[in-house]
Amino acid sequence: VVDASVALAWCFSDETSPYSERVLSFLEAEDALVPQLFWIEVANATLVAERRGRIVQEEINRFSELLTQLQIETDAGLET
């Protein structure tokens, strides 16, 4: 299960850590399972970051592309 905070570290260079990089490397070959809330958290964090001038739309697009390249499955059962 991948937490949104780990995934968001891939978007924000100042939040990158060895752990988040290992997770990303692992997910290049393996599937990820995320709760439904993951997508809302990611969207909210990137929207707020853009509004605060922390990132620009181009960076959000690159991050979104990265997420679509990973095998991420949403598990509805994790929210109940």
C-alpha positions in Angstrom: 0.0 0.0 0.0 1.4 3.4 -1.0 0.6 6.4 1.1 -0.1 9.8 -0.6 2.7 11.4 1.3 5.3 9.1 -0.2 3.9 9.6 -3.7 3.9 13.4 -3.2 7.6 13.3 -2.4 8.1 12.3 -6.1 6.5 15.6 -7.0 8.2 17.9 -4.6 12.0 17.7 -4.8 12.4 19.2 -1.3 10.4 16.3 0.2 12.3 13.5 -1.6 13.9 11.0 0.7 15.9 7.8 0.2 12.8 5.9 1.3 10.5 7.6 -1.2 13.0 7.0 -4.0 13.3 3.2 -3.0 9.5 3.0 -3.2 9.4 4.6 -6.6 12.1 2.3 -7.8 10.3 -0.7 -6.5 7.0 0.4 -8.2 8.7 0.6 -11.6 8.5 -3.2 -11.6 5.7 -4.0 -9.1 2.1 -3.1 -8.6 0.9 -0.6 -6.0 -2.3 -0.7 -4.0 -3.8 2.6 -2.8 -6.9 3.6 -0.9 -9.6 5.7 -2.7 -8.6 8.6 -0.6 -5.1 8.6 -2.1 -6.3 10.3 -5.3 -8.1 13.0 -3.4 -5.1 13.7 -1.2 -2.8 13.9 -4.2 -5.1 16.2 -6.1 -5.6 18.5 -3.1 -1.9 18.7 -2.3 -0.9 19.5 -5.9 -3.7 22.1 -6.2 -2.7 23.8 -2.9 1.0 23.7 -3.9 0.1 25.4 -7.3 -2.0 28.1 -5.6 0.9 28.8 -3.2 3.3 29.1 -6.1 5.3 26.0 -5.0 4.8 24.2 -8.3 3.5 25.0 -11.8 1.1 23.1 -14.0 3.9 21.6 -16.0 5.3 19.9 -12.9 1.8 18.7 -12.0 1.5 17.2 -15.5 4.9 15.4 -15.2 3.8 14.0 -11.8 0.5 12.9 -13.2 2.3 11.2 -16.1 4.5 9.4 -13.6 1.5 8.2 -11.7 -0.2 6.9 -14.8 3.0 5.0 -15.8 2.9 3.1 -12.5 0.7 0.1 -12.0 -1.5 1.6 -9.3 -4.7 -0.1 -8.2 -7.3 1.6 -6.1 -8.7 -0.6 -3.3 -12.1 0.5 -2.3 -12.0 -1.9 0.7 -9.4 0.1 2.5 -11.9 2.9 3.1 -14.6 0.9 4.8 
